[in-house]
Amino acid sequence: MIHEYPLGGKPPMMTHLFENVKGHRIIAAKGAPEALINISHLNSSEKKQIAGAIEVLASEGYRILAVGEADFPGSDFPVTHQGFHFVFKGLVAFYAHLLDILIDQCADGNWRIELE
């Protein structure tokens, strides 16, 4: 990793810049879907399609993150990750009820659960 924009903003997102020894660079972002939608230059049809997918996934109990990718040729990186021109790559859905299952399983033991 050659540069990082830590989790921040409202809605939150984070960005990591990776580069291999041959100079191939990947700029990857993840965060709240609204954060990536806002900076990905999507048209209204694309935004509507993504919003529909988010609504379906959320109604089924999934926690949703969006991912994006950018290209930046230089090394004078923007002050904030919002300065990149991201391409919206998709949504990642996590089964949110897994946390409930873990809490139930740990409740019988001498486990202490801390959530941040």
Biopython code that builds the backbone (N, CA, C, O; Angstrom):
import numpy as np
from Bio.PDB.StructureBuilder import StructureBuilder

atoms = [
    (1, "MET", "N", (0.850, -1.167, 0.000)),
    (1, "MET", "CA", (0.000, 0.000, 0.000)),
    (1, "MET", "C", (0.904, 1.240, 0.000)),
    (1, "MET", "O", (1.844, 1.351, 0.787)),
    (2, "ILE", "N", (0.586, 2.159, -0.903)),
    (2, "ILE", "CA", (1.425, 3.364, -1.011)),
    (2, "ILE", "C", (0.760, 4.603, -0.426)),
    (2, "ILE", "O", (1.425, 5.607, -0.169)),
    (3, "HIS", "N", (-0.564, 4.533, -0.215)),
    (3, "HIS", "CA", (-1.261, 5.682, 0.357)),
    (3, "HIS", "C", (-2.609, 5.222, 0.881)),
    (3, "HIS", "O", (-3.196, 4.270, 0.369)),
    (4, "GLU", "N", (-3.091, 5.904, 1.902)),
    (4, "GLU", "CA", (-4.362, 5.531, 2.508)),
    (4, "GLU", "C", (-5.164, 6.767, 2.886)),
    (4, "GLU", "O", (-4.624, 7.754, 3.386)),
    (5, "TYR", "N", (-6.443, 6.691, 2.640)),
    (5, "TYR", "CA", (-7.403, 7.672, 3.144)),
    (5, "TYR", "C", (-8.249, 6.899, 4.157)),
    (5, "TYR", "O", (-9.073, 6.073, 3.762)),
    (6, "PRO", "N", (-8.061, 7.151, 5.445)),
    (6, "PRO", "CA", (-8.762, 6.350, 6.460)),
    (6, "PRO", "C", (-10.273, 6.570, 6.433)),
    (6, "PRO", "O", (-10.778, 7.514, 5.824)),
    (7, "LEU", "N", (-10.964, 5.678, 7.104)),
    (7, "LEU", "CA", (-12.414, 5.759, 7.193)),
    (7, "LEU", "C", (-12.810, 7.122, 7.739)),
    (7, "LEU", "O", (-12.318, 7.557, 8.779)),
    (8, "GLY", "N", (-13.690, 7.775, 7.035)),
    (8, "GLY", "CA", (-14.143, 9.092, 7.466)),
    (8, "GLY", "C", (-15.207, 9.627, 6.545)),
    (8, "GLY", "O", (-15.536, 9.020, 5.525)),
    (9, "GLY", "N", (-15.740, 10.769, 6.914)),
    (9, "GLY", "CA", (-16.751, 11.421, 6.111)),
    (9, "GLY", "C", (-18.148, 11.017, 6.516)),
    (9, "GLY", "O", (-18.349, 10.088, 7.298)),
    (10, "LYS", "N", (-19.098, 11.727, 5.974)),
    (10, "LYS", "CA", (-20.507, 11.431, 6.204)),
    (10, "LYS", "C", (-21.204, 11.495, 4.858)),
    (10, "LYS", "O", (-21.379, 12.583, 4.311)),
    (11, "PRO", "N", (-21.599, 10.380, 4.324)),
    (11, "PRO", "CA", (-21.452, 9.013, 4.816)),
    (11, "PRO", "C", (-19.995, 8.532, 4.704)),
    (11, "PRO", "O", (-19.237, 9.028, 3.870)),
    (12, "PRO", "N", (-19.613, 7.566, 5.547)),
    (12, "PRO", "CA", (-18.205, 7.166, 5.620)),
    (12, "PRO", "C", (-17.733, 6.292, 4.457)),
    (12, "PRO", "O", (-18.494, 5.522, 3.871)),
    (13, "MET", "N", (-16.458, 6.445, 4.155)),
    (13, "MET", "CA", (-15.779, 5.595, 3.176)),
    (13, "MET", "C", (-14.293, 5.608, 3.465)),
    (13, "MET", "O", (-13.816, 6.453, 4.222)),
    (14, "MET", "N", (-13.561, 4.688, 2.875)),
    (14, "MET", "CA", (-12.098, 4.662, 2.984)),
    (14, "MET", "C", (-11.517, 4.249, 1.640)),
    (14, "MET", "O", (-12.171, 3.578, 0.841)),
    (15, "THR", "N", (-10.278, 4.662, 1.408)),
    (15, "THR", "CA", (-9.620, 4.378, 0.133)),
    (15, "THR", "C", (-8.186, 3.957, 0.377)),
    (15, "THR", "O", (-7.474, 4.557, 1.182)),
    (16, "HIS", "N", (-7.767, 2.907, -0.337)),
    (16, "HIS", "CA", (-6.388, 2.437, -0.277)),
    (16, "HIS", "C", (-5.792, 2.455, -1.684)),
    (16, "HIS", "O", (-6.455, 2.101, -2.659)),
    (17, "LEU", "N", (-4.544, 2.869, -1.768)),
    (17, "LEU", "CA", (-3.819, 2.876, -3.039)),
    (17, "LEU", "C", (-2.710, 1.836, -2.955)),
    (17, "LEU", "O", (-1.849, 1.890, -2.078)),
    (18, "PHE", "N", (-2.752, 0.890, -3.888)),
    (18, "PHE", "CA", (-1.759, -0.178, -3.944)),
    (18, "PHE", "C", (-0.964, -0.035, -5.233)),
    (18, "PHE", "O", (-1.495, 0.382, -6.262)),
    (19, "GLU", "N", (0.328, -0.390, -5.164)),
    (19, "GLU", "CA", (1.155, -0.370, -6.367)),
    (19, "GLU", "C", (2.166, -1.496, -6.274)),
    (19, "GLU", "O", (2.819, -1.663, -5.245)),
    (20, "ASN", "N", (2.300, -2.274, -7.351)),
    (20, "ASN", "CA", (3.288, -3.351, -7.324)),
    (20, "ASN", "C", (4.631, -2.845, -7.837)),
    (20, "ASN", "O", (4.763, -1.674, -8.195)),
    (21, "VAL", "N", (5.623, -3.726, -7.872)),
    (21, "VAL", "CA", (6.978, -3.320, -8.262)),
    (21, "VAL", "C", (7.067, -2.877, -9.724)),
    (21, "VAL", "O", (7.995, -2.162, -10.104)),
    (22, "LYS", "N", (6.105, -3.301, -10.536)),
    (22, "LYS", "CA", (6.083, -2.899, -11.942)),
    (22, "LYS", "C", (5.345, -1.575, -12.161)),
    (22, "LYS", "O", (5.235, -1.094, -13.289)),
    (23, "GLY", "N", (4.844, -0.994, -11.071)),
    (23, "GLY", "CA", (4.156, 0.288, -11.176)),
    (23, "GLY", "C", (2.666, 0.198, -11.434)),
    (23, "GLY", "O", (1.996, 1.220, -11.579)),
    (24, "HIS", "N", (2.133, -1.038, -11.494)),
    (24, "HIS", "CA", (0.684, -1.189, -11.676)),
    (24, "HIS", "C", (-0.017, -0.744, -10.399)),
    (24, "HIS", "O", (0.319, -1.200, -9.305)),
    (25, "ARG", "N", (-0.983, 0.138, -10.542)),
    (25, "ARG", "CA", (-1.645, 0.743, -9.390)),
    (25, "ARG", "C", (-3.124, 0.391, -9.351)),
    (25, "ARG", "O", (-3.806, 0.368, -10.376)),
    (26, "ILE", "N", (-3.599, 0.119, -8.148)),
    (26, "ILE", "CA", (-5.034, -0.084, -7.903)),
    (26, "ILE", "C", (-5.444, 0.916, -6.834)),
    (26, "ILE", "O", (-4.830, 0.988, -5.770)),
    (27, "ILE", "N", (-6.485, 1.684, -7.122)),
    (27, "ILE", "CA", (-7.055, 2.612, -6.145)),
    (27, "ILE", "C", (-8.454, 2.092, -5.848)),
    (27, "ILE", "O", (-9.352, 2.161, -6.686)),
    (28, "ALA", "N", (-8.618, 1.572, -4.638)),
    (28, "ALA", "CA", (-9.871, 0.914, -4.269)),
    (28, "ALA", "C", (-10.511, 1.618, -3.085)),
    (28, "ALA", "O", (-9.841, 1.985, -2.120)),
    (29, "ALA", "N", (-11.828, 1.800, -3.182)),
    (29, "ALA", "CA", (-12.580, 2.444, -2.106)),
    (29, "ALA", "C", (-13.724, 1.540, -1.687)),
    (29, "ALA", "O", (-14.282, 0.796, -2.494)),
    (30, "LYS", "N", (-14.062, 1.618, -0.404)),
    (30, "LYS", "CA", (-15.245, 0.928, 0.101)),
    (30, "LYS", "C", (-15.889, 1.828, 1.136)),
    (30, "LYS", "O", (-15.229, 2.646, 1.776)),
    (31, "GLY", "N", (-17.192, 1.659, 1.283)),
    (31, "GLY", "CA", (-17.876, 2.468, 2.272)),
    (31, "GLY", "C", (-19.376, 2.416, 2.104)),
    (31, "GLY", "O", (-19.918, 1.559, 1.405)),
    (32, "ALA", "N", (-20.031, 3.349, 2.761)),
    (32, "ALA", "CA", (-21.483, 3.439, 2.657)),
    (32, "ALA", "C", (-21.855, 3.615, 1.187)),
    (32, "ALA", "O", (-21.217, 4.388, 0.472)),
    (33, "PRO", "N", (-22.888, 2.900, 0.735)),
    (33, "PRO", "CA", (-23.271, 3.045, -0.671)),
    (33, "PRO", "C", (-23.477, 4.498, -1.088)),
    (33, "PRO", "O", (-23.084, 4.885, -2.189)),
    (34, "GLU", "N", (-24.087, 5.307, -0.221)),
    (34, "GLU", "CA", (-24.330, 6.717, -0.560)),
    (34, "GLU", "C", (-23.026, 7.458, -0.839)),
    (34, "GLU", "O", (-22.979, 8.334, -1.703)),
    (35, "ALA", "N", (-21.970, 7.107, -0.110)),
    (35, "ALA", "CA", (-20.681, 7.778, -0.307)),
    (35, "ALA", "C", (-20.126, 7.505, -1.702)),
    (35, "ALA", "O", (-19.692, 8.429, -2.390)),
    (36, "LEU", "N", (-20.139, 6.236, -2.121)),
    (36, "LEU", "CA", (-19.611, 5.895, -3.438)),
    (36, "LEU", "C", (-20.530, 6.375, -4.551)),
    (36, "LEU", "O", (-20.058, 6.800, -5.605)),
    (37, "ILE", "N", (-21.831, 6.311, -4.327)),
    (37, "ILE", "CA", (-22.778, 6.802, -5.330)),
    (37, "ILE", "C", (-22.548, 8.293, -5.586)),
    (37, "ILE", "O", (-22.586, 8.749, -6.729)),
    (38, "ASN", "N", (-22.309, 9.045, -4.509)),
    (38, "ASN", "CA", (-22.134, 10.495, -4.631)),
    (38, "ASN", "C", (-20.903, 10.896, -5.432)),
    (38, "ASN", "O", (-20.892, 11.970, -6.033)),
    (39, "ILE", "N", (-19.875, 10.069, -5.455)),
    (39, "ILE", "CA", (-18.630, 10.472, -6.131)),
    (39, "ILE", "C", (-18.318, 9.649, -7.380)),
    (39, "ILE", "O", (-17.224, 9.763, -7.932)),
    (40, "SER", "N", (-19.252, 8.833, -7.827)),
    (40, "SER", "CA", (-18.973, 7.945, -8.960)),
    (40, "SER", "C", (-19.526, 8.416, -10.302)),
    (40, "SER", "O", (-19.409, 7.691, -11.290)),
    (41, "HIS", "N", (-20.112, 9.581, -10.371)),
    (41, "HIS", "CA", (-20.606, 10.139, -11.635)),
    (41, "HIS", "C", (-21.558, 9.177, -12.351)),
    (41, "HIS", "O", (-21.411, 8.909, -13.544)),
    (42, "LEU", "N", (-22.529, 8.667, -11.604)),
    (42, "LEU", "CA", (-23.529, 7.765, -12.159)),
    (42, "LEU", "C", (-24.697, 8.566, -12.730)),
    (42, "LEU", "O", (-25.006, 9.655, -12.246)),
    (43, "ASN", "N", (-25.338, 8.026, -13.752)),
    (43, "ASN", "CA", (-26.531, 8.702, -14.260)),
    (43, "ASN", "C", (-27.730, 8.306, -13.400)),
    (43, "ASN", "O", (-27.623, 7.423, -12.549)),
    (44, "SER", "N", (-28.857, 8.951, -13.618)),
    (44, "SER", "CA", (-30.022, 8.732, -12.761)),
    (44, "SER", "C", (-30.555, 7.306, -12.858)),
    (44, "SER", "O", (-31.043, 6.760, -11.869)),
    (45, "SER", "N", (-30.468, 6.707, -14.027)),
    (45, "SER", "CA", (-30.919, 5.324, -14.199)),
    (45, "SER", "C", (-30.052, 4.359, -13.386)),
    (45, "SER", "O", (-30.562, 3.446, -12.736)),
    (46, "GLU", "N", (-28.751, 4.572, -13.434)),
    (46, "GLU", "CA", (-27.828, 3.724, -12.657)),
    (46, "GLU", "C", (-28.070, 3.894, -11.159)),
    (46, "GLU", "O", (-28.086, 2.914, -10.414)),
    (47, "LYS", "N", (-28.259, 5.143, -10.721)),
    (47, "LYS", "CA", (-28.536, 5.401, -9.306)),
    (47, "LYS", "C", (-29.825, 4.711, -8.862)),
    (47, "LYS", "O", (-29.893, 4.159, -7.764)),
    (48, "LYS", "N", (-30.834, 4.744, -9.712)),
    (48, "LYS", "CA", (-32.118, 4.120, -9.391)),
    (48, "LYS", "C", (-31.967, 2.601, -9.292)),
    (48, "LYS", "O", (-32.547, 1.978, -8.403)),
    (49, "GLN", "N", (-31.202, 2.013, -10.190)),
    (49, "GLN", "CA", (-30.978, 0.570, -10.181)),
    (49, "GLN", "C", (-30.236, 0.150, -8.909)),
    (49, "GLN", "O", (-30.587, -0.850, -8.283)),
    (50, "ILE", "N", (-29.221, 0.911, -8.534)),
    (50, "ILE", "CA", (-28.451, 0.607, -7.321)),
    (50, "ILE", "C", (-29.326, 0.773, -6.085)),
    (50, "ILE", "O", (-29.282, -0.056, -5.176)),
    (51, "ALA", "N", (-30.120, 1.840, -6.049)),
    (51, "ALA", "CA", (-31.019, 2.065, -4.914)),
    (51, "ALA", "C", (-31.999, 0.911, -4.757)),
    (51, "ALA", "O", (-32.303, 0.505, -3.635)),
    (52, "GLY", "N", (-32.494, 0.382, -5.862)),
    (52, "GLY", "CA", (-33.397, -0.764, -5.807)),
    (52, "GLY", "C", (-32.726, -1.994, -5.230)),
    (52, "GLY", "O", (-33.316, -2.709, -4.420)),
    (53, "ALA", "N", (-31.491, -2.242, -5.648)),
    (53, "ALA", "CA", (-30.740, -3.392, -5.117)),
    (53, "ALA", "C", (-30.478, -3.223, -3.626)),
    (53, "ALA", "O", (-30.583, -4.184, -2.863)),
    (54, "ILE", "N", (-30.138, -2.011, -3.209)),
    (54, "ILE", "CA", (-29.895, -1.742, -1.785)),
    (54, "ILE", "C", (-31.165, -1.994, -0.983)),
    (54, "ILE", "O", (-31.120, -2.604, 0.085)),
    (55, "GLU", "N", (-32.290, -1.527, -1.496)),
    (55, "GLU", "CA", (-33.559, -1.700, -0.787)),
    (55, "GLU", "C", (-33.890, -3.181, -0.602)),
    (55, "GLU", "O", (-34.316, -3.594, 0.477)),
    (56, "VAL", "N", (-33.697, -3.969, -1.641)),
    (56, "VAL", "CA", (-33.980, -5.410, -1.555)),
    (56, "VAL", "C", (-33.048, -6.073, -0.544)),
    (56, "VAL", "O", (-33.501, -6.820, 0.323)),
    (57, "LEU", "N", (-31.763, -5.805, -0.651)),
    (57, "LEU", "CA", (-30.794, -6.436, 0.251)),
    (57, "LEU", "C", (-31.031, -6.022, 1.701)),
    (57, "LEU", "O", (-30.988, -6.862, 2.601)),
    (58, "ALA", "N", (-31.279, -4.743, 1.930)),
    (58, "ALA", "CA", (-31.515, -4.257, 3.292)),
    (58, "ALA", "C", (-32.783, -4.868, 3.879)),
    (58, "ALA", "O", (-32.822, -5.183, 5.068)),
    (59, "SER", "N", (-33.814, -5.038, 3.066)),
    (59, "SER", "CA", (-35.065, -5.611, 3.562)),
    (59, "SER", "C", (-34.902, -7.081, 3.942)),
    (59, "SER", "O", (-35.703, -7.624, 4.702)),
    (60, "GLU", "N", (-33.860, -7.722, 3.409)),
    (60, "GLU", "CA", (-33.578, -9.114, 3.742)),
    (60, "GLU", "C", (-32.566, -9.237, 4.888)),
    (60, "GLU", "O", (-32.120, -10.338, 5.213)),
    (61, "GLY", "N", (-32.208, -8.100, 5.495)),
    (61, "GLY", "CA", (-31.342, -8.120, 6.660)),
    (61, "GLY", "C", (-29.855, -8.049, 6.385)),
    (61, "GLY", "O", (-29.050, -8.333, 7.272)),
    (62, "TYR", "N", (-29.476, -7.678, 5.182)),
    (62, "TYR", "CA", (-28.056, -7.590, 4.867)),
    (62, "TYR", "C", (-27.491, -6.215, 5.207)),
    (62, "TYR", "O", (-28.177, -5.199, 5.089)),
    (63, "ARG", "N", (-26.234, -6.201, 5.629)),
    (63, "ARG", "CA", (-25.468, -4.961, 5.797)),
    (63, "ARG", "C", (-24.750, -4.755, 4.470)),
    (63, "ARG", "O", (-24.159, -5.692, 3.934)),
    (64, "ILE", "N", (-24.795, -3.542, 3.938)),
    (64, "ILE", "CA", (-24.337, -3.314, 2.570)),
    (64, "ILE", "C", (-23.202, -2.294, 2.518)),
    (64, "ILE", "O", (-23.267, -1.233, 3.139)),
    (65, "LEU", "N", (-22.175, -2.638, 1.771)),
    (65, "LEU", "CA", (-21.085, -1.714, 1.454)),
    (65, "LEU", "C", (-21.011, -1.590, -0.060)),
    (65, "LEU", "O", (-21.396, -2.502, -0.793)),
    (66, "ALA", "N", (-20.519, -0.466, -0.509)),
    (66, "ALA", "CA", (-20.268, -0.267, -1.936)),
    (66, "ALA", "C", (-18.762, -0.247, -2.154)),
    (66, "ALA", "O", (-17.996, 0.077, -1.246)),
    (67, "VAL", "N", (-18.350, -0.595, -3.362)),
    (67, "VAL", "CA", (-16.935, -0.569, -3.719)),
    (67, "VAL", "C", (-16.758, 0.198, -5.020)),
    (67, "VAL", "O", (-17.627, 0.190, -5.893)),
    (68, "GLY", "N", (-15.622, 0.854, -5.127)),
    (68, "GLY", "CA", (-15.311, 1.626, -6.320)),
    (68, "GLY", "C", (-13.834, 1.557, -6.634)),
    (68, "GLY", "O", (-13.020, 1.172, -5.794)),
    (69, "GLU", "N", (-13.499, 1.936, -7.854)),
    (69, "GLU", "CA", (-12.116, 1.910, -8.314)),
    (69, "GLU", "C", (-11.824, 3.201, -9.064)),
    (69, "GLU", "O", (-12.686, 3.737, -9.761)),
    (70, "ALA", "N", (-10.615, 3.687, -8.915)),
    (70, "ALA", "CA", (-10.215, 4.916, -9.607)),
    (70, "ALA", "C", (-8.858, 4.731, -10.266)),
    (70, "ALA", "O", (-8.122, 3.793, -9.962)),
    (71, "ASP", "N", (-8.549, 5.629, -11.158)),
    (71, "ASP", "CA", (-7.246, 5.652, -11.819)),
    (71, "ASP", "C", (-6.650, 7.030, -11.576)),
    (71, "ASP", "O", (-7.334, 8.048, -11.683)),
    (72, "PHE", "N", (-5.367, 7.042, -11.247)),
    (72, "PHE", "CA", (-4.684, 8.318, -11.009)),
    (72, "PHE", "C", (-3.223, 8.128, -11.397)),
    (72, "PHE", "O", (-2.519, 7.356, -10.745)),
    (73, "PRO", "N", (-2.749, 8.800, -12.430)),
    (73, "PRO", "CA", (-1.411, 8.542, -12.952)),
    (73, "PRO", "C", (-0.262, 9.129, -12.124)),
    (73, "PRO", "O", (0.837, 8.573, -12.137)),
    (74, "GLY", "N", (-0.479, 10.203, -11.426)),
    (74, "GLY", "CA", (0.623, 10.861, -10.736)),
    (74, "GLY", "C", (0.799, 10.403, -9.311)),
    (74, "GLY", "O", (0.203, 9.418, -8.875)),
    (75, "SER", "N", (1.633, 11.138, -8.585)),
    (75, "SER", "CA", (1.844, 10.824, -7.169)),
    (75, "SER", "C", (1.470, 12.006, -6.275)),
    (75, "SER", "O", (1.664, 11.955, -5.061)),
    (76, "ASP", "N", (0.941, 13.053, -6.869)),
    (76, "ASP", "CA", (0.450, 14.200, -6.121)),
    (76, "ASP", "C", (-1.039, 13.965, -5.844)),
    (76, "ASP", "O", (-1.908, 14.566, -6.475)),
    (77, "PHE", "N", (-1.306, 13.077, -4.886)),
    (77, "PHE", "CA", (-2.661, 12.612, -4.644)),
    (77, "PHE", "C", (-3.556, 13.724, -4.105)),
    (77, "PHE", "O", (-3.081, 14.647, -3.444)),
    (78, "PRO", "N", (-4.856, 13.629, -4.393)),
    (78, "PRO", "CA", (-5.791, 14.632, -3.876)),
    (78, "PRO", "C", (-5.769, 14.670, -2.344)),
    (78, "PRO", "O", (-5.389, 13.693, -1.699)),
    (79, "VAL", "N", (-6.173, 15.785, -1.779)),
    (79, "VAL", "CA", (-6.198, 15.943, -0.324)),
    (79, "VAL", "C", (-7.195, 14.965, 0.299)),
    (79, "VAL", "O", (-6.930, 14.413, 1.366)),
    (80, "THR", "N", (-8.324, 14.747, -0.347)),
    (80, "THR", "CA", (-9.320, 13.797, 0.142)),
    (80, "THR", "C", (-9.611, 12.771, -0.953)),
    (80, "THR", "O", (-9.372, 13.028, -2.133)),
    (81, "HIS", "N", (-10.119, 11.628, -0.563)),
    (81, "HIS", "CA", (-10.417, 10.608, -1.573)),
    (81, "HIS", "C", (-11.563, 11.020, -2.489)),
    (81, "HIS", "O", (-11.720, 10.445, -3.566)),
    (82, "GLN", "N", (-12.359, 11.993, -2.092)),
    (82, "GLN", "CA", (-13.407, 12.490, -2.973)),
    (82, "GLN", "C", (-12.826, 13.179, -4.208)),
    (82, "GLN", "O", (-13.557, 13.453, -5.160)),
    (83, "GLY", "N", (-11.523, 13.460, -4.204)),
    (83, "GLY", "CA", (-10.857, 14.081, -5.342)),
    (83, "GLY", "C", (-10.571, 13.129, -6.489)),
    (83, "GLY", "O", (-10.193, 13.572, -7.574)),
    (84, "PHE", "N", (-10.742, 11.831, -6.275)),
    (84, "PHE", "CA", (-10.570, 10.852, -7.345)),
    (84, "PHE", "C", (-11.863, 10.735, -8.146)),
    (84, "PHE", "O", (-12.937, 11.079, -7.655)),
    (85, "HIS", "N", (-11.755, 10.255, -9.369)),
    (85, "HIS", "CA", (-12.925, 9.984, -10.212)),
    (85, "HIS", "C", (-13.185, 8.482, -10.152)),
    (85, "HIS", "O", (-12.609, 7.712, -10.920)),
    (86, "PHE", "N", (-14.050, 8.078, -9.244)),
    (86, "PHE", "CA", (-14.310, 6.664, -9.024)),
    (86, "PHE", "C", (-15.303, 6.091, -10.021)),
    (86, "PHE", "O", (-16.229, 6.764, -10.473)),
    (87, "VAL", "N", (-15.077, 4.824, -10.348)),
    (87, "VAL", "CA", (-16.031, 4.024, -11.103)),
    (87, "VAL", "C", (-16.715, 3.118, -10.089)),
    (87, "VAL", "O", (-16.054, 2.372, -9.367)),
    (88, "PHE", "N", (-18.024, 3.186, -10.039)),
    (88, "PHE", "CA", (-18.792, 2.348, -9.122)),
    (88, "PHE", "C", (-18.673, 0.909, -9.597)),
    (88, "PHE", "O", (-19.052, 0.598, -10.726)),
    (89, "LYS", "N", (-18.146, 0.018, -8.739)),
    (89, "LYS", "CA", (-17.934, -1.375, -9.135)),
    (89, "LYS", "C", (-19.030, -2.312, -8.646)),
    (89, "LYS", "O", (-19.262, -3.357, -9.254)),
    (90, "GLY", "N", (-19.714, -1.953, -7.548)),
    (90, "GLY", "CA", (-20.782, -2.829, -7.096)),
    (90, "GLY", "C", (-21.050, -2.732, -5.614)),
    (90, "GLY", "O", (-20.521, -1.870, -4.911)),
    (91, "LEU", "N", (-21.896, -3.654, -5.159)),
    (91, "LEU", "CA", (-22.289, -3.728, -3.756)),
    (91, "LEU", "C", (-21.795, -5.039, -3.166)),
    (91, "LEU", "O", (-21.707, -6.055, -3.856)),
    (92, "VAL", "N", (-21.476, -4.999, -1.884)),
    (92, "VAL", "CA", (-21.113, -6.197, -1.138)),
    (92, "VAL", "C", (-22.099, -6.291, 0.006)),
    (92, "VAL", "O", (-22.279, -5.334, 0.759)),
    (93, "ALA", "N", (-22.745, -7.453, 0.142)),
    (93, "ALA", "CA", (-23.760, -7.631, 1.178)),
    (93, "ALA", "C", (-23.274, -8.636, 2.218)),
    (93, "ALA", "O", (-22.800, -9.719, 1.874)),
    (94, "PHE", "N", (-23.395, -8.273, 3.474)),
    (94, "PHE", "CA", (-23.014, -9.130, 4.592)),
    (94, "PHE", "C", (-24.272, -9.510, 5.357)),
    (94, "PHE", "O", (-25.145, -8.674, 5.590)),
    (95, "TYR", "N", (-24.357, -10.742, 5.736)),
    (95, "TYR", "CA", (-25.527, -11.199, 6.474)),
    (95, "TYR", "C", (-25.471, -10.635, 7.886)),
    (95, "TYR", "O", (-24.706, -11.123, 8.718)),
    (96, "ALA", "N", (-26.265, -9.624, 8.161)),
    (96, "ALA", "CA", (-26.223, -8.903, 9.440)),
    (96, "ALA", "C", (-26.686, -9.759, 10.601)),
    (96, "ALA", "O", (-26.261, -9.531, 11.733)),
    (97, "HIS", "N", (-27.540, -10.735, 10.355)),
    (97, "HIS", "CA", (-28.056, -11.553, 11.447)),
    (97, "HIS", "C", (-27.000, -12.493, 12.026)),
    (97, "HIS", "O", (-27.227, -13.103, 13.071)),
    (98, "LEU", "N", (-25.862, -12.617, 11.369)),
    (98, "LEU", "CA", (-24.783, -13.423, 11.903)),
    (98, "LEU", "C", (-24.365, -12.907, 13.276)),
    (98, "LEU", "O", (-24.051, -13.703, 14.161)),
    (99, "LEU", "N", (-24.357, -11.605, 13.467)),
    (99, "LEU", "CA", (-24.022, -11.021, 14.758)),
    (99, "LEU", "C", (-24.997, -11.499, 15.833)),
    (99, "LEU", "O", (-24.579, -11.840, 16.939)),
    (100, "ASP", "N", (-26.276, -11.526, 15.519)),
    (100, "ASP", "CA", (-27.272, -12.022, 16.479)),
    (100, "ASP", "C", (-27.002, -13.473, 16.848)),
    (100, "ASP", "O", (-27.124, -13.851, 18.014)),
    (101, "ILE", "N", (-26.638, -14.283, 15.871)),
    (101, "ILE", "CA", (-26.346, -15.694, 16.122)),
    (101, "ILE", "C", (-25.133, -15.818, 17.044)),
    (101, "ILE", "O", (-25.146, -16.608, 17.988)),
    (102, "LEU", "N", (-24.094, -15.043, 16.771)),
    (102, "LEU", "CA", (-22.892, -15.093, 17.612)),
    (102, "LEU", "C", (-23.189, -14.652, 19.039)),
    (102, "LEU", "O", (-22.688, -15.253, 19.990)),
    (103, "ILE", "N", (-23.986, -13.624, 19.195)),
    (103, "ILE", "CA", (-24.340, -13.144, 20.535)),
    (103, "ILE", "C", (-25.104, -14.227, 21.294)),
    (103, "ILE", "O", (-24.834, -14.470, 22.470)),
    (104, "ASP", "N", (-26.056, -14.875, 20.625)),
    (104, "ASP", "CA", (-26.818, -15.946, 21.264)),
    (104, "ASP", "C", (-25.912, -17.097, 21.690)),
    (104, "ASP", "O", (-26.069, -17.641, 22.782)),
    (105, "GLN", "N", (-24.970, -17.466, 20.834)),
    (105, "GLN", "CA", (-24.084, -18.581, 21.146)),
    (105, "GLN", "C", (-23.118, -18.238, 22.274)),
    (105, "GLN", "O", (-22.733, -19.118, 23.045)),
    (106, "CYS", "N", (-22.731, -16.995, 22.379)),
    (106, "CYS", "CA", (-21.777, -16.587, 23.406)),
    (106, "CYS", "C", (-22.461, -16.263, 24.729)),
    (106, "CYS", "O", (-21.799, -16.211, 25.765)),
    (107, "ALA", "N", (-23.757, -16.047, 24.713)),
    (107, "ALA", "CA", (-24.471, -15.640, 25.923)),
    (107, "ALA", "C", (-24.420, -16.702, 27.008)),
    (107, "ALA", "O", (-24.512, -16.372, 28.191)),
    (108, "ASP", "N", (-24.277, -17.967, 26.637)),
    (108, "ASP", "CA", (-24.252, -19.044, 27.621)),
    (108, "ASP", "C", (-22.878, -19.220, 28.268)),
    (108, "ASP", "O", (-22.762, -19.884, 29.299)),
    (109, "GLY", "N", (-21.862, -18.647, 27.687)),
    (109, "GLY", "CA", (-20.507, -18.819, 28.201)),
    (109, "GLY", "C", (-20.040, -17.605, 28.983)),
    (109, "GLY", "O", (-20.823, -16.707, 29.295)),
    (110, "ASN", "N", (-18.776, -17.592, 29.288)),
    (110, "ASN", "CA", (-18.173, -16.480, 30.013)),
    (110, "ASN", "C", (-17.505, -15.513, 29.031)),
    (110, "ASN", "O", (-16.373, -15.078, 29.242)),
    (111, "TRP", "N", (-18.214, -15.190, 27.972)),
    (111, "TRP", "CA", (-17.704, -14.295, 26.944)),
    (111, "TRP", "C", (-18.193, -12.874, 27.202)),
    (111, "TRP", "O", (-19.304, -12.652, 27.682)),
    (112, "ARG", "N", (-17.343, -11.942, 26.875)),
    (112, "ARG", "CA", (-17.733, -10.536, 26.927)),
    (112, "ARG", "C", (-17.662, -9.994, 25.517)),
    (112, "ARG", "O", (-16.626, -10.102, 24.860)),
    (113, "ILE", "N", (-18.741, -9.418, 25.048)),
    (113, "ILE", "CA", (-18.805, -8.930, 23.672)),
    (113, "ILE", "C", (-18.793, -7.409, 23.696)),
    (113, "ILE", "O", (-19.586, -6.781, 24.396)),
    (114, "GLU", "N", (-17.881, -6.823, 22.921)),
    (114, "GLU", "CA", (-17.802, -5.375, 22.804)),
    (114, "GLU", "C", (-17.999, -5.009, 21.353)),
    (114, "GLU", "O", (-17.337, -5.557, 20.472)),
    (115, "LEU", "N", (-18.896, -4.096, 21.102)),
    (115, "LEU", "CA", (-19.158, -3.634, 19.741)),
    (115, "LEU", "C", (-18.749, -2.180, 19.620)),
    (115, "LEU", "O", (-19.007, -1.369, 20.509)),
    (116, "GLU", "N", (-18.120, -1.868, 18.526)),
    (116, "GLU", "CA", (-17.723, -0.478, 18.269)),
    (116, "GLU", "C", (-18.525, 0.078, 17.145)),
    (116, "GLU", "O", (-18.345, 1.237, 16.771)),
]
sb = StructureBuilder()
sb.init_structure("model")
sb.init_model(0)
sb.init_chain("A")
sb.init_seg("    ")
for serial, (resi, resn, name, xyz) in enumerate(atoms, 1):
    if name == "N":
        sb.init_residue(resn, " ", resi, " ")
    sb.init_atom(name, np.array(xyz, "f"), 0.0, 1.0, " ", f" {name:<3s}", serial, name[0])
structure = sb.get_structure()
